[in-house]
Amino acid sequence: MRKLFFSELTSCKETKLQSATHSWLPMDKGKLSKFTGHSSSSSSSIESLMKMPEPPVLPHFKPADYVDILAQIHEELEYCPPDEKSCLYLLQFQVFRGLGEAKLSRRSLQAAWEKASTIHEKLIFGAWLKYEKRGEEPISDLLGSCGKCSQEFKLLDFVSQISAESHGISYDDESDEFQGSPVVHFRIRDDMIACDRRKLAALSTPLYAMLNGGFKESHLEVIDMSRNGISPIGMRAISKFSLSGRLPYLSAESILEMLDFANKFCCKGLKDACEQKLASFVSSRQDAIDYMECAIELGCSILAASCLQVLLNELPECLNDEQVVRIFSSANKQQRSTMAGNASFSLYCLLGEVSMSISATSDVTVSFLEKLVDSASDSRQKQLALHQLACVRLLRKDHAEAERLFNAAFTAGHVYSVVGLARLASLRSNKHYSLNLLDSVMSSRWPLGWMYQERALYLDGDSKLENLNKATELDPTLTYPYMFRAASLMKRQSVEAALMEINRILGFKLVLECLELRFCCYLALEDYRAALCDVQAILTLAPDYRMIGGRVAAKQLRTLVMENVEQWTTADCWMQLYDRWSSVDDIGSLSVIYQMLESDAAKGVLYFRQSLLLLRLNCPEAAMRSLQLAREHAASQHERLVYEGWILYDTGHCEEGLQKAEASIAIQRSFEAFFLKAYALADSSLEASTSATVVSLLEDALRCPSDRLRKGQALNNLGSVYVDCGNLDLAAECYINALKIGHTRAHQGLARVHFLRNNRTGAFEEMTKLIEKARSNASAYEKRSEYCDRDLTKADLQMVTKLDPLRVYPYRYRAAVLMDNHKEKDAISELTKAIAFKADLNLLHLRAAFHEHVGDISGALRDCRAALSVDPNHQEMLELHHRVNSQEP
């Protein structure tokens, strides 16, 4: 009976899932029926479920040597003129985006906005930041409540940013003798408008020539202007402008007439004034659409920029408007220049990214990316644009055009585009050519993990697994090799081995697809409680996630699995949460909290705990979403203020977070308010006097009611402060008390106390206890390595790299040991191995120092510049860069 689980799940439509459950869920006991794990039918069902899609061809800028590109960008930023900086920061943003470094890419985008030298760049990068920070608008409101504004969310005031001086009259030379009357009248149908001939002539060269040149109008006192598209009201306003250089208050229709007049007679000052006035009228999407057409037709860049700002401010929603899409997709080169100035590439880079997130295969996306290709002005921009368009063409199954574009990107220097070429060759059943392409690339440079991963797609059997293993060795962050190996083990009925394989990556990288695969493993093992844990963790991270190739909602699967596990009471849930929190089982804790949120428990507190776990799991966006939900579900004003304080603190606004904590304490003394104030204060000040204040605040927190999970954290933090102050006895007392109430991480603090008391054996034993208790223990092995002899240290750090290859200290330690043993090449190679998949300041810093030591000044300088791209303000890195730079010939 159990064998039907996989076949029913993969074949039935979601609307029929409920009826399908009767074929595999017995109704009497609510337990999934058992079936033999070795049946051929079961094997084929699992194979259907475990079918691994190929890893996608990523539409990112992925240089083969990102360190070299970052170094180039940093060097160019040092010497380029100010108007080129934003484009360079945009390229840096794309490099970090390709590396998956969200925080660094966001910082580069912020720098592009800050260094913008034109209004167009300012508004484009401002809109891009707003798009990247969508969902963070409440933070702007919170900052406003603290008297601080988030500048990138504000619309630019074009009129005030452009010089308010009188629009100069360039041709008014008092020494010129005018041939006609000093007053000239313009007839517009039945109206006569008197103008100062000299002042009007000063508006432009054509008017000067007409009113004081060889034209007959220079001798006329009355000139008929009835056929020039200007009304009497508009002409009177032009006359007043010629005298004062300022526009009177008029309707938009009259100003449009004047703008047309200014365009016909080349009156730059009048045109600029009309543009500024019209720009102030643009307040809605329809206004922007209407005025943009006029701006593009008349070449009015100020007006176009104002319209562009309003449209971009409504991303992504405005791309559902056909009129908006038509403006962007039909613009030629000159029109793009009017609309975005020299920032056309930046504009279509933004539009392309937003459109791809809506629908990567749409005609709109293709149109925007074609404009991006047209706007690219240098080799690196062309590599990105061609590759992105090629990826979209591949998804649309436009294989011939995709191949042309991938080949153009590859020829321009984008090595990663070979992946697209290899896939296309494979689609033509020419896997041999795919392998030849990859072999050619790999033979010409240091091979990377993605190269072996791609090569494995065109191989079978042991050769395939060998390449996937090599891919993991070179880049352990690649997801596909783990999933393929686990799925292969499942097909061979080695479910426990498959589970071990998928746990390897879930130990350091939380990936939804891997959680889904582990969910299937647990089902195969009939461990429905563990399966429920994973599906609830998935729903915490992505509430609308769909499983089994997108065919079934995760919520529906959760409902089905829930029927086959014993239900927990609220007390059970709290006990389970304590147990999982104490054993450092963050995914398990997330699952319990998800379940508790369905009850009538205080949701604000639970969402807050959820946010803490998500931060530990390196899911900052999900954590912020949970924190905002905590704020929405706060049971009181003082509780709400605490969550607002954490929102501000977690987004880098420490002082404002402190204000919220103090406001909460003023209403009611509470554990969380005191804890927040202590945490923020400890982070914001390095003064010795601050420690005493932090101690006092944590003691106040501990005197307030709270559960033992939070009190254990407070005791642990208090112990850390005492250690920093040198009061080891009080520190030890805090850690011991924390351990008594189940705060397992306090073992690490107590180990530090032992070490400071010259008791290395005690420190080692304390960390061993943490390793034994903690489900996630890579950091514990790393810390224990500090208390071992060299051989044990080496073994512990090897274990750290096995459990979490993203932790950089083990690579640095091994490299330092090799350097001490005069194995310079091996030391540099150890660092290079990690740098290939991890853009880390400390790794680059150490390799730069090693390069300097062996006399490779160019290599040292390159690493210095790349490291300063990661952290431009790192003092030691700046000093090393200055020293190395002075040695360069």
C-alpha positions, 0 to 999 in steps of 0.5 A: 500500500505504501508504494502508492504514496509516490505514484499517487503524489506525482501523478494526481492533480492538486485538486484531486489530492484529497480523494487520492489520499484514500488510496494510500492513507488508511482511515482507521489509524491515520498512519501511512501503510507500510510497504516493502522498501525493495519492491520494483514498483516502489523503486520506480515510484521513487525514481519518478519523484527523485528525478533531478532537473539540470542545474539552471544556466544562471543569468548572472555576470560570472567571471572565471576569475572574480578576484581579478575583475574586482581588483580591476574595478577597484583600481579604476575607481581610484583613478576614474572621473566622478561621472564613471563611478556609478557604472563601475559600482554597478559592475561590482554589484553584478559580480557580487550578485553572481557570487551569491553575496547579497549583502555585498551586492546591496552595498555596491548598489548603495554606493552606485546611488551615492556616487551618482553624478547625474539626476538620471543615475540618482533616480535609477539607482534610487529606484533599484534600491527601493526595488531591492528593499521592497517589503522594507518600507515599514523601516522607513516609517520607523526611521521617520518616527525617530526623526530620521529619513531613509533617503533612497525611498524619497522622490527627487525634487527636480525643480529644487535640484536644478539651478533656480537662477534666472534662465539667462539671456545670451544674446542681449548685447546693448551695443547692438543696434536694432533696425526695427521698432523697439516694440514688436507685436505678434498677431495671433488670430484676433489678439495682438501681443506686444513684446520687447524686440531686444529681450525676445531676440535674446532668447535664441539665435534664430529669434535674434536672426528673425528680429534683427537680421536679414529677414523681413520680420526685422523691419515689421512692427506686427508679425503674424504668429497664428500658424505657429501653434501658440495661443495668446496666453502662451505668447504673453507668457513668453513675453513676460519670460523674456523680460524676467527670465521666470515663468508666470503660473499657467496651466499645463496646456499653456506650458506645453505650447510654450515648450513647443515654441521653445523647441521650434525656435531653439530657446534653451532657457525657455525650454528648460524653464518649461520642462521644470514647470511640467516636471512638477506636474508629474504625480501619477503613472498616467501623468508620467505616460502622457508627459513622457511621450511629449518629452521624448518627442521634443527631446526634453531630458528634465521632463523625461527624468521626472516621468521616469522617476514616477514610473520606476518608483512603481516597479514592479507593478508598472510593468503590467501596464502596456503603455509603460512597457511600450515606452521602454521597449520602443525607445530608439537610441536617441529617445533612450538618451533623452529618457535616461541620459548616459545611464541607459545601460543602468536603466535597462539593467534594472528593467531587465532584472525586474522583468525576468523576476516576473516572467523570464520568457516574456516578450517584454523581458526579451525587448528590455534585454535587447535594449540592454545589449544595444546600450552596452558600451564596453566589453564587460557590459556586453558580456553581461547583456549578451549572456542574460539575453542568451539565457532568456532565449534558451528558456524560450527554446529559441536555440539558434539565437541563444547559441549566437548570443552565448557564443558572442558573450563567450567570445567577448570574454564571459567564460561561464557562457560556455555552459549555455553552449554546452547545453545547446549542443546536448539538446542536439544530442551532441554530448561529445561536443559539449565535453570538448567545449568544457575540456577546452576551457578547463585546460586553459585555466584553473578549473572551477567547481561549476565546470566539473558540475557541467561536465558531469551532465554529459557523462554517465555512471562512475565518470559522472559521479567522479566529476560531481565529487570533484565539483563538490571538492572545488566548490562545496556550495553547489547544490546539484551534486549533493542532490544528485548523489542523494537521489541516486542513493534513493534509487538504489534503496540506500535511503539512510545513505541518501539522508546522510548525503543531503544532510551534508549540505543542509548542515551549512546551507539551507536550500529549499530543494534540499529540504524537499528531498530530505522530506522525501527521504523521511517518508521513505523511512516512514519517519513522518514526524521528521518529514513534518519537521522539514515541510514546516521548515519549508513553509516558514521560509516560503509560505507559498512553496510548491513541491514535486516539480511545482505540482503540489502545494507544500501546505497540502502535503503538510496536511496529509502528513499531519494526519499520520503523526501524534498531535502535540498539545501546547505544553508538548510544543513548548517542551519540544521547543526547549529540547530542540533549542538546547540541542542547537537544532535550529530547523527543528525549532523552526518547525515547532514554532510553525506548529505553535503559531496555529494555536492561540498562543501569543503570536508576537513572541513566537514570530520573534523567536522565529526571527532569531532562528532564521538569523542563525540560519543565515536567512536575513530576509525571512528573519525580517519578515518574521520580525515584522509579523511579530510587530503586527501581532504584538500584544501590547504597545511596549512589546511592539516597541521592542520589535520595532527596536530590533527591526531598526537594529538589524537594519543598521540603525542602532541608535534608533533601536536604543530609542525604541527600547527606552520608550518600551521601558518607559511604558513597562519594564520587561525582559525583552526591552532591557535585553534589547537595550543592553545588546544595542548599547554593547554594540554601539560603544567600545568605552569601558564604562559601557560594560557596567551599564550593560551588566546593569541592564542584563541584571534588570532583564533577568529580574523580569519575567521570561522563559528559560530560553531567553534567560539562558541567552541573557546569562550567557551574554552577561557572562561574556561581559564579565569575561571582557571585564576580567571578572572570571568568577562571576562569568563562570557563575553566569555560564553555569546557571545558563547551563542549568536551564538548558542553554547549551551554548554556554559551554563555549563561554565556560570553556573560555573561562577555563582557558583564561585560568590556564586550564586548557584541559578543562576548556577542551572537555567543556567544548567536547560536551558542546560537540556531543550535545549540539546538532549543529556543531561545526563552530564548536569543533572550531572553538575546541581547536584552540584548546588542543595540541597541533595534531588534534587542532588539525583534526578538529579543523578538518572536521569543521571544513567537512561540516561547514566548508564556508567557515574560513578560519580552518583554511587560514590556519592550515595556510599559516602552518604551511607558511611556517613550514616554508611551503609557500606555494602550498600555503597560497594554494590552500587559500586559493582553494577557499577563495574560489567559492568564498569572497572573504576579506580575511582570506584575501588579506592573508593571501595578499600578505603571502604574495608580498612575502614571496615577492609577488607584488602584482599578486599582492596588489590584486588581492588587496584591491579585491579585499577592499572591494569586499570592505573598503574601510578595513584599516589593516587592509588599507595599510597593506594596500598602501605598502604594497602599492608603493612597491609596485614598479 
